[in-house]
Amino acid sequence: MPLTTKQASQLRAFGTNVRRERMQRKITQEKLAELVDLNIRTVQKIEAGHVNILLTTVLRIQKALGCTWTDLLGK
């Protein structure tokens, strides 16, 4: 099923938030991929808002970045 416009916007916002949190911590995409046990290409797709990931992956990213749920998902 294709994403709605709102869902696509939410994925882009999440990706932007992941990128911001990663860069604030001076972590490369490659290092984040290693910490979260993902392929670097998957991290790139997440940050671009091109992939809908599992909640468990969100939690692994949150743990790796040491940030809050709100930091990643917004308010």
C-alpha positions in Angstrom: 0.0 0.0 0.0 1.5 3.4 -1.0 2.2 5.9 1.7 -0.1 8.9 2.2 1.3 12.4 1.9 1.2 12.8 5.7 3.1 9.5 6.2 5.8 10.4 3.7 6.2 13.7 5.4 6.6 12.0 8.8 9.2 9.7 7.4 11.2 12.7 6.0 10.9 14.4 9.4 12.1 11.3 11.2 15.1 11.0 8.8 15.9 14.7 9.3 15.8 14.2 13.1 18.1 11.1 12.9 20.6 13.0 10.8 20.5 16.0 13.2 21.0 13.8 16.3 23.8 11.8 14.6 25.7 14.9 13.4 25.4 16.6 16.8 27.2 13.6 18.3 29.7 13.7 15.4 28.9 10.1 14.4 29.3 9.1 10.8 26.6 7.2 8.9 29.0 4.3 8.8 29.5 4.3 12.6 25.7 4.5 13.2 25.1 1.6 10.8 27.6 -0.4 12.8 26.1 0.6 16.2 22.6 -0.3 15.0 23.6 -3.3 13.0 22.3 -2.0 9.7 23.8 -1.6 6.3 25.1 1.9 5.6 22.7 2.2 2.7 19.8 1.6 5.0 21.0 4.4 7.3 21.2 6.7 4.2 17.6 5.7 3.2 16.3 6.3 6.7 17.9 9.8 6.8 16.4 10.6 3.4 13.0 9.5 4.5 12.8 6.7 1.9 12.2 3.7 4.1 9.6 2.8 6.7 11.4 1.0 9.4 10.3 -1.2 12.3 9.8 0.2 15.8 12.6 -2.1 17.0 15.0 -0.3 14.6 13.8 3.1 15.9 14.6 1.9 19.4 18.1 0.7 18.4 18.8 4.0 16.7 17.6 5.9 19.8 19.8 3.8 22.0 22.8 4.2 19.7 22.4 8.0 19.6 21.5 8.3 23.3 18.6 10.6 22.5 15.0 10.8 23.5 12.0 9.4 21.7 10.8 13.0 21.1 14.2 14.0 19.6 13.6 11.4 16.9 9.9 11.6 16.4 9.2 15.2 17.1 6.4 16.6 19.2 
